[in-house]
Amino acid sequence: MGIIGSIIIGGLAGWFASMFMKSDTGILMNIILGIVGAAVAGFLFGLLGVSFSGILGYLIAGFIGASILIAVGRKVF
């Protein structure tokens, strides 16, 4: 997936996660949460032997990872 596709999918995943977790984050933070969340979820699920592929897989991984990051951020702050 290209850079533009990653930004779009990451933004959507971050936005879905911020709505689900009832978090007030802006567009830039949603994109960052989605992209970093996808990387975090990919790593964690990789340890379990689960892999995500395709646009829907990246969206799901980004959503799960962004939700994890939002929850951790709430616990830290």
Secondary structure in CASP SS format (residue, H / E / C, confidence):
PFRMAT SS
TARGET T0000
AUTHOR 0000-0000-0000
METHOD secondary structure of the structure
MODEL  1
M C 1.00
G C 1.00
I H 1.00
I H 1.00
G H 1.00
S H 1.00
I H 1.00
I H 1.00
I H 1.00
G H 1.00
G H 1.00
L H 1.00
A H 1.00
G H 1.00
W H 1.00
F H 1.00
A H 1.00
S H 1.00
M H 1.00
F H 1.00
M C 1.00
K C 1.00
S C 1.00
D C 1.00
T C 1.00
G C 1.00
I H 1.00
L H 1.00
M H 1.00
N H 1.00
I H 1.00
I H 1.00
L H 1.00
G H 1.00
I H 1.00
V H 1.00
G H 1.00
A H 1.00
A H 1.00
V H 1.00
A H 1.00
G H 1.00
F H 1.00
L H 1.00
F H 1.00
G H 1.00
L H 1.00
L C 1.00
G C 1.00
V C 1.00
S C 1.00
F C 1.00
S C 1.00
G H 1.00
I H 1.00
L H 1.00
G H 1.00
Y H 1.00
L H 1.00
I H 1.00
A H 1.00
G H 1.00
F H 1.00
I H 1.00
G H 1.00
A H 1.00
S H 1.00
I H 1.00
L H 1.00
I H 1.00
A H 1.00
V H 1.00
G H 1.00
R H 1.00
K H 1.00
V H 1.00
F C 1.00
END
